[in-house]
């Protein structure tokens, strides 16, 4: 598409993100929510909507939804009801879905994101509401029939709905990443999009730059990766602009995304709300959130990624990139928090976490929670380098691996045992410096004439002759003195 045509339009995006809550049982009965079980084994008469059965609300579902609302600075609804959303689909055994229409548990709120060009922007939320998941239709290759697995039916969900304020695919991806990070920090959802425990519907419309009214939107359903969100937005934006340029109307419809071809195709015309015939569910009592209950939930809230991100930048003086990496997962941030309570050399701690520790985790195919080196022992290693007793290269390349393997020995003990302690003796190092200066008189002369980069050559010689044990600071100062 030509740039001058693309620049005439702006895209407006809203996200609807479904997160399956990590409860052991379903929202209205005790069926298991375990993923991967044989089809149609996590079911009951209530899940299947048999006549005469009554749902019983899982209290943990409400608590988890409130936690997400608190994390997003939403207003928590104190008196709420559940509604029936009526529609027929093979994977909806009851013929209706129990959801929240008029009284969503969380109203308003925002998701702060980092912008590509720098700075932050708060993406406004419309609501977060509770509902139950449907089953799953299975279209097996080569089979004429569609099979249905009802294991997922009745699994509790929260749906996080943004306002239509997202400006491009990058912002949409970032919002989704931040929400996945939040639910994982809160431990209310595992965020595994490839398993379907987090899914995203994207509402996309385009309009001419400066227009006030929104264009007709297309809703792309059930995107199962952050990458596919970007691909679907890019394709839909191009499709809609080309249609408008050709004088065609955009249909307000639901579309499917093919992750092989990267294109979207129409499924059905977008339903209006009255098509669902919402009405209060007569089998579920209203829910009251008391001040006492709300405060007890607040007391269990962990430190959140955005809070830690700003703490690491403002209090610890770390660069933004360090803060982003260290808050990527709750487990990584927890380890760094403990390490930072032992040593106040925050930048050195960050460098070790982002360098040797991350490399070891990647090479070993393990996560930080499986890392056997405690923050206390890593702090010992950082202190040895900080005190110039061991060089960083020796510590990271030799001593670190030994410390992981030898759980019973201290960092100092191992450094001495492995002959890695730096030599700070000025007499010994001075003799080496004298010998090097005498051996390279032409280089000395060049250095004295202004070629100061030669200091690196002299340092390399001294480190080699000291078997890498010379204290770099002491050696550097001695060489400068002797070179004049």
C-alpha positions, 0 to 999 in steps of 0.5 A, a space after each residue: 500500500 502506498 504511504 500517501 494512502 495509508 497516511 490518510 487513515 488511522 486505525 482504532 483498536 479495542 481488545 477483549 481478553 479472556 483469561 481462564 482463572 486458575 481455580 481447581 474447580 469450575 465456576 458453578 460446580 466441582 468439575 476439575 479444570 485440569 488441562 489436557 484430560 481426555 475429552 468429556 471427562 471433566 463434566 457433570 450434569 450441571 456443566 451440561 445443563 441438565 434439567 433440574 440442576 442448580 449452579 453454585 458460585 465458586 467464591 474463589 472466582 470472585 476473589 480472583 476477579 477482584 484481584 485483577 480489578 485492584 491491579 488495574 485500578 478499577 472500581 469494584 462493584 459491591 452489589 452484582 448479579 449474573 445474567 444469561 446470554 442466550 445463543 445456540 452453538 454446539 459447544 454451549 450445552 445449556 443454550 446460554 452462557 452465564 455472564 455479567 451484563 449490567 453489573 460487571 465486577 470491575 468498572 473502568 481502570 487502566 493498563 499502563 504501557 511503555 510506548 515505542 517512542 519512549 514514555 508511558 501511556 495508560 490504556 483505559 479499560 471499560 470493564 472486567 466481568 466474570 463469565 463461564 467458558 464454552 466447550 470446544 468444537 473439534 474439526 479433525 482433518 479428513 473427518 466429515 463430522 465435528 466433535 465437541 469436547 465439553 471439558 472446557 465448558 464452565 471453566 471460569 473466565 474474566 473478560 478484560 475489555 479495553 476502550 477503543 483507544 489503542 492506536 496500532 498493533 504495537 500498542 495492542 501487543 504491549 497491552 496483551 503482554 502487560 495483562 498476561 504479566 499481571 495475571 501471572 503475578 497475581 497467580 490467577 491465570 497461567 497466561 498460556 495462550 497456546 493452551 487457550 487459557 488466555 485468548 484475545 478478540 480484536 475489534 478493528 476499525 479505520 477512519 480518516 485522520 481527524 474524523 470524530 466518528 468511529 468506522 464500522 468495526 470487524 471483530 477478529 476472534 480467538 487469537 492465540 498468540 501475541 504475534 497473531 494479534 499483530 498479524 491480524 491487525 496489520 491485515 485487517 487495517 490494509 483490507 479495510 483501507 483498500 475497501 474504503 479506497 475502492 468505494 466499498 462499505 465495511 461490514 460490521 462482522 465477526 471474522 476468523 484469522 488463519 495463522 497459516 496464511 495470515 488472512 482474516 475471513 468473514 464468519 457472521 454479521 456482528 450481533 447486536 446486544 439485543 440478539 442475546 436476550 440478556 436477563 438476570 439468571 434466576 438460579 444465582 443470588 446477587 453477590 455482595 462484596 463487603 468492606 471486610 472481604 475487599 480489604 482481606 483481598 487487598 491484603 493478599 495483593 503482591 507487588 505488581 510489575 509496574 510498581 517494581 519497574 518504577 522502583 528499580 528505575 527511581 530507587 535503584 537507579 537502573 536503566 529502563 531495559 534492566 527494569 523491564 527484564 527484571 520484572 518480566 516474571 514474578 519469580 525473576 523479580 522475587 529473586 532480584 528483590 531478595 538479592 537487593 535486600 542483601 547487597 546494595 550494589 543494584 547495578 552489579 546485581 542487575 548485570 549478574 541477573 541479566 548476564 551470567 544467571 540468564 545465560 545459565 538458565 537458558 543453557 540449562 533449560 530451567 527457570 529461575 524458580 529451579 535455580 539452585 544458587 541462593 541470592 545469599 551465595 550470589 551476593 557473596 560472589 558480587 562482593 568478591 568482585 566489588 572488593 577487587 578480590 576476584 576479577 569479573 571475568 574469572 568470577 563469571 567464567 569460572 567461579 560462578 559455575 563452581 559455586 552452582 556445583 559446590 553448594 557446601 563451599 563459600 565463594 571465597 573458599 572456592 576462589 582461593 581453592 581455584 587460585 582465582 584471587 586477584 593480586 594487589 601487591 604493588 611490589 610484585 605487579 610493579 616488577 612485571 610492569 617494569 619488565 614490560 615497559 623495558 621490553 617495548 621501548 618503541 611502544 612507550 615512546 608512542 604512548 608518550 607522544 599521545 597514543 594513549 590507546 596503547 595502555 590497553 596493550 600494556 594492560 593485556 601483557 601484564 594480565 597475561 604475565 600475572 595469569 589473569 590475577 592482577 588487580 586491574 585497578 592497581 595494574 592500570 595505575 602502576 602502568 600509567 605511572 611507569 609510562 610517564 
